[in-house]
């Protein structure tokens, strides 16, 4: 008893017709999951942070701490 010959003619097209829609579907699901699982919470966190952020207050705190070389603290 011998093994049947593999069908090689049209194999790429047949496999692509099966796997291509699956690949597109999975990539679409992954993109949607990334958008709503990572980027949207990150945008909300940044928006919440910058609602209460005072850049001038932070600059003055860093200036008084001596972080900058070009700006002297008020005490000096």
N, C-alpha and C positions, 0 to 999 in steps of 0.2 A: 504494500500500500504506500503510495507516494503522497507527499503534501501538494496541495493545489498551488499553482503559481500565483504570486502576488499581483494584484491589478495595479500597475504603475501608471497607465495612461489616464490622465485627468485627475491624478491623485492630489496634486497641489490645489487645483480648483475646487475639488470636493472638500478638502480639509479647510480651505479658506472660507468657503460658504458656511461651514459649521462654526469655525473659531472666530471669524471677524465680528459678527454681531455680538458674540459673547464678550470679546475684548472691548468693543465700544461700550457695551452696557456696563461692564465693570469699571471702566475708566470714568464714565459719567457718574456712577454711584460714588466712586472715590473722590471725584472733584466736588460733588455736592456735599459729601461728608466733611471734606476739608474746609469748604467754605463756611458751613454752619457749625462745625465742631472746633475750628481754630480761628479763622479770620474774624468772624462776627463777634465772638467773645473778646478777642484782642482789641477790636475797634471800640467796643463798649468800655473796656477797661481803660484805654487811652482817653476816651471822652470823659469818663468819670474823673480820671487823674487831673486832666487839664481844666476841669471846671473849678477846682480848688487850688490850682497851682499859681503861685505868685512869683514870677521870674525876678522881679526887683528885690523882693525879700530874700530869695535864694542867693542872688548876687551879693547883697549886703552881708549875708551870713558867711559866704565864702571869702569875701573881702576882709571881714573881721578875723577870720580864721587864718589869713595869710596865705591863701591858696595861690593868688595871682602875684606874679613878679612885677607887673607893670603898674599895679595899684597898691598903694600903701594902706594899711589899716588906719582907722581914725585915731587910734591911740598914739601913733607914732608921729 
